[in-house]
Every structure is written in C-alpha cells, then in structure tokens.
Amino acid sequence: MRPATQTQAVLEDPRWAQIAARDPAADGAFVYGVTTTGVYCRPSCPARRAKPDHVRFFATPAQAAQAGFRPCRRCRPETPTATRHAAGIEAACRLIATAEEPPSLDALAACAGLSRFHFHRVFKAATGLTPKAYAAGLRAGRARAALAAGAPVTAALYESGFGASSRFYAEASGRLGMAPRAWRDGGTGARLRFALGETSLGAILVAATEKGIAAIELGDDAETLLVRFQARFPEATLIGGDADFERLVARVVALVEQPGAAADLPLDIRGTAFQERVWRALRRIAPGETISYAALAERIGAKGAARAVASACAANRLAVAIPCHRVVRGDGAVSGYAWGVERKRALLAREANGVKNKA
C-alpha cells in the first residue's frame, strides 16, 4: 500500500479528477496503470474505477508498457484516439444505413463505444453532420433514387425509411428543391432560374432554385450545357435570369476566373449523406492546396473509401463553388474531373499563382 502522502498526491493531481469523471477529452493526454491488475487504461475507461493508492500515471502508452503494464482490453488505450473514434463512427454510420428506422442516439453511442454526449460531438466533427441530419440525408438519397426510377411517391416514402408521410414531405421537399412528385416527373411545376455565359475556361451554366445555386456547369459550348440541363428536368419551367440573377452569375464567373477568391454564394446543396460529408470537407480545403482521394476519405472518418470519395466528387454539380478540383491522385497526378482535366489543371494553376502573389 502506498504511503498516505503518495495517495494524497494522486488525489490532488488534476489527472485523477479526469479519471474520476471518465473524461473523454483527456484521452490521448495520458494513461494510468493499476498496480493490482497490471493493466493500463485511458482516462475515459468505463471499467470499475481503481483506488487512488493503486494508480500510477504515464504520459504515453509506451511508458506504461515499459513499466510492465499491459493494455486494457476494454478501452484499448494503445490505439490512437482518432483511429478508435473513426472506427466507432464508421460502425455508427453502417448502423444508420442498414436500420429500418433511424436508431436512437443512445443506440448509436453504444455502437461507437462512446458516451451519448461525446458521441454526438465526435460524430459531427468527423462527418460535418449531426447523427439526425446524417440519417435524414440517407433517407432523402433513397427517396431521390426511388423517384428517379419511377416509383410511386407512396412507395418511395416507405422504401426510403420515412415512417410518416408528413415527415417525408417536410424533409424530402427541402432536399429535392421541389415536390417529390415533381422530381419524379422531371420537374413538373418546378421553376428553375438559369443563365448561360462565357468564361476563360469555356461556357458556363448557372441554375438556381429559390434556396440558392443548384448547378454550376462548365463545358465547351453553351448549347450542350443547356441540352443536358433540360434533359435532367424536362418538365420544369426554366426562367431566364433577371438583373439580380445576372449579378449572381457574374459572381460565379468571377470565382471561376479567380478560384482562390472568397465567395459567399448561396448554394442549394443536395446529395446523399455521404456525398454531403465529402462536399463539406472539400469546402474546407484552402485555395492552393490539394489532397488525395485516400487522404480525404481518412479526413472524413471513412478510411479506405477512396473510391466512394471519388464518386462523390464526380457527383458534384457545383463546379469551383464546391472545389473538387483540389482532389488529386495519391501520386499527385491530376485526373478525374467532371468538366475536363485541362480545366482542373487550369484552376489549380490559378490558385497556386494567387497564393504565390499574396506571399
């Protein structure tokens, strides 16, 4: 048994308070060994709390192992916190994707091996969405796919996981930008404002709903861009831009000419939950910087999902505003851009020059 003075020293150490509170914020800062069991744990370990006279503090897992302690099988203190969290978040995402009804926050936290509060914070940091918003994105993505395949609205409602029609119309209408039946029927009754223009990289089409810009397309000629857009919503009412819309288009053109410039554009972003995770991460990449598909997958907590990230980039319909041109292959090669690899190279070159000129 430790002398009373040593036990008192442990009790007065701020790390003991973090152990007593099982504080997840302290994970990674230190570990502690328990002399009676011979194991070492992370501060948030849910196991029965040791008595202070049996506790020893270590700065790193390596120091604890060197002192003869073995890692706790319950809290896995030898695993980096970020890696452990990423695995837990991936498991929670799979649970959300496969469940017939959205799982409760408690069930998701248990799946990730975290407390309810800590799970919510870690999930949002990793995905850019709350668990509720992530589940809503998945449901809306399923609804979009079912409607695009011609399914009746009622069938799409239940197949996509909506338990009530009121929730379906409240959520799906916002994510589709129009009524579900209108989306299924090619935009029947929808009003989309659009304009065509020219940039130094070729023709541009900008389209918007009342919520914000829904498409920024680049191409070799304006007619082809318009034909593709009309094919996407053959029954929608396409409205030419007025003076206010033309000013918005001018801001988009300016962004293409100077892709590194700040642009607070109103965007109407719609995609699956995973796509929106990728697109949010893309918008956090600084101008002049690039990232590989694999590194971007790891950044959003989906290590090993480089192909899925590449698919999400390809699905982006907001050129430059959502800067998927900043994603390159693992070897740094420029490839895979919906609007042409040469345009991607040009955008990256402009950003690099802009950063260089500011230095």
N, C-alpha and C positions, 0 to 999 in steps of 0.2 A: 504493500500500500504506500502511496506517495506521502511524503511529509505534508502536513497541513498547509505549509507555506506554498508548496508547489500546486496543490489543489486550488488554493486561493488565487494563484497566478493564472490558472486556467479559467476560473470563473470570471476574473477581471479582464481577460483577453477578449477583445471585441469579436474575435472569430467564434468564441463559444456561444455568444448570443445569436450568431448566424446559424450555428449548428442547431441550437435550441429551437429556432424559428423555422428550421429546414428551408433556409432562404435560397431559392434557385439563382438569384443574382450573384451569389458568392461562388457558384460553381465555376471552376477554372482558376479561381484566385488562390485556392489552397485545397489540400485534402487533410484528413485526420485519421490517425491509426488508433485502433482499440487494442490495448495490450491483452485483454482477457480472451479475445477471439483471434487475434493475429491478422485481422483484415484492416484495410484502409478504405475510406469512403469519401464521397463528395459531400459537401455541406448539406445538400438537399436530400440526402439518402432517407427513404421512408422507413428504414428498419428501426427497430427499437433503439431509443437513444441511449448511448453509453453514459456511465457515471463520469463526472469530470476527472476523478483521480485515475481513470483508466485511459484518458485521451492524450494523444501526442499530435502536435501539428507539424505539417510538412508543406513546403512551398510547392512541390511538384509530386506527381505520382512516382517518378523515378527515384526521388529521395526516400519516399515511403517504402518502395520495393527494396532499395539498397539497405534500409534499416531492418529488413526481414519481414515486412508485412506483405500480404497478398491482396489483390483487388477484390472488392465486394462483388459478388455475383448479381446482386440486386440493382445497385446503382451504376455499375460499370465505370468506376472512376478513371480507369486507364484510357477510356475512349474520349477523344476531344468533344467538348460540349457541342460545338457546331455540328459535328458529324452525327452525334446522338440525336440532336434535335431534328436534323434533316431526315433521318430515318423515321423518326416518330411522325413528322409532318407528312411524309410520303405515305405512311400507313394510314393516317387520318384521311388523306385525300382519296386513297383507294376505298376506304370505308364509305365516304360520302358518295363516290361514283357508283358503288355497287348496291347501296342500300335502296330499298323501295321507297322509304320515307326518309327525309333528312334526319340524321342521327342527332341526339341531344348533345349539348356542349359537354356534359359530363361523360357521355359515352366516347366522344372524340378525344377528350383529355385522357381518359383511361387507356384508349388505344395508343396514344402517343407516349404514355408513361409520364405525364406531367400533371401538375395541379390544374384545376379549372381556369384560374386566373392566368397562370403562367402560360398555359397552352394558347389561350386567346391572343396573348401578346406575341408569342413566338410565331404562331401561325400567320398573323398579319404581317410581321416583319419578313417572313420567308416568302409569302405569296403576294403581298400587297393588297390582300382582301381579308375581310373577316370570314370566319367559317360560314356564317349565314349568307354572305354575299357570294362566296365561292360555290355553295350549293345552289344558289339562285342562278348563277352563271351556267352551271351544268344543266339545270332544268331548261333554261332558255335555249341552250345549244341543242338539246334533244328536240325541243319544240320546233326550232328552226329547221332541223333536218327532216323531221316528220312532215312538216308543212310543205317543204320544198319537194318532198317525194309524193305530194298529192294526197296525204292522209286527211280525212275529215278533221275539223277542228276539235271535236269531242274526243276522237281517238288520240290526236296529238296531245291533248290535255292530260290524259291518263297515262299514256306511254312515256311521257317525259317526266312523270313523277309529281305532278300537281295534284294535291288531294282535293282541291275545290276549284270550281270554275272561276270564282271571284278572284282567287289568288293568281290563277293562270292569266286572266285578262289584265290584272293590275301589274304583274311582273313582265309578262311576255310583250305586251304592247309597248312598254318602255324600251325593252331591249331590241325589238324588231323595228321600232320607229314608226309603226303603223299597226292597224288592227291585224290580228293573226290571220283572219280570212283574206284580208287584202294582200298580205305577204304570200300566202299560198297561191293566190290567183294572179301573181305577177305584179302586185302593187295597185290593184283595183281601188280607185278612190283616193290613193295617196297623192300628195303634192310634194314634188321634189324640185327645188330651185337649182339651176345649174348654169355654168358658163364655160366657154371654151376660150383658150388663149394660146399665146406662144411664149416660150422661154428659150434661153440659150441652149437648153437640152432637148428642145423639140416642143411638140404640142402638149397642152395640159388641159385636163377637165377637172373642174371643181363642182361638187354637188353637195347640197345640204338639206337637212330636214329643219324643222323649227328648233330642234335641240342644238344643232351645230353641224359642222362639216362632216359628212359621212363618207366622202370619197375624194381622193386627190390622185388622179391617174396621169401618167406620163406616157408619151408614145411618139411615133414618127409623124403621124398626121391626125388632125382633129376629127376627121370623118370616121376613122376606125375607132377612136375612143368613144365617140357618140354612139356608134352602132353597138358596141359592146355594152355600153351603159343601158341603152334601150332594151337590149336583149335580156338584161338582168331584171328589169321592171317594165315589161311590155305594156302593162295596163295602167301604169302610173301616169299622172298628169305632170309633165315636165314643163317647168316655168322658167323662162329666160330671166336672167338677173337684172334687177333694177340698179339704181345708182349705189345704194347701200351695199348690195351684194357685190357689185363690181369693185368697191373699195376693199371688201373682204378678199376677193380674188387677187387683188393687187398685193395684199399682204402675203398671200400664199406664194405668188410668183417671186416676191422679194425673198422669201425663205428658201426657194429653190436656188436663186442666184447667190444667196449668202446663207448656206445651210447651218452655219455656226452661230448665226444671229439669234437672239432671244425672240420668241414669237408666242404670244399668249393668245393662241387661236381657240375659238370654241369648237370642240370636237364632239361628234356623236359616235362614240366607240362601241362597236358591237362585235362580240365574238364568244367563243366558248370560255369557260372559266380558265382553262389552261392558256389559251391564246391571250386573254387579257392579262394574265400573270406575266407572260413574255413581253407583251407590249408595254406594260408599266415599267418593267426592268429596262427595256430599250430606251425609254424616255429619260432614264436616269444616267445613261452613258453620256459623258461630256463630249462636246464637239472636239474633233481632232483625235479622239481615242477610238480604238477598235477592240473587239472582244471575239473570241472564238465561240462557235456554237456550243461546244462542250463546257467552256467556262461559264457561259450564260446559263446553261442548264443547271450547273452547280450553284450558281448565284441565286437562283430562284428555288433552291432546295429540291431539284429534280436531277441529281447526279446520274449520268448515264442516259439521259433523254435528249441527246444532241439532235437526233433525227426529228423528234417531236418539236423541238425548238425551231429547227429549220423549217418545218411545215408551218408553224405559227408565223414565222417571218414571211413565208410565201403567201400566207392568207391575209396579210396586212394590205388594206386598200387605201391607206393614208400615207402616200409617199412623202418622205422627208419629215413630215409632222411627227410620225412615229418612225424614228430613224433606224430601220432595219438595215440600211446600207452600212452601218457601223459594225455589223457582224461579218466576220471573215472565217475562212477555214483554219484549222489548227496550225497549219504551216504558214499562215499569214496571207495565203493567196486569196485574191478577190474573185468570188464566184457567187452564183445563185441569187440573182436579183430579178424581181418580177418585171421591172421596167428596163432591163438590159444591163449587162455587166459594164459596158462602157459608161453608162450614166452613173453607175455605182462608183467607178474609179474617179469620174469627174467630181462627184460630190465629196468623196474623201479627200481629193486633192485640194478642193476649195476650202474645206475645213482645216486641213493641215496648213495651208497658206495663211488662213485667217488667224490661227493660233500663233504662227511664226511672226506675223506682222504685229501682233499685240505684245509679243515678248520684248 
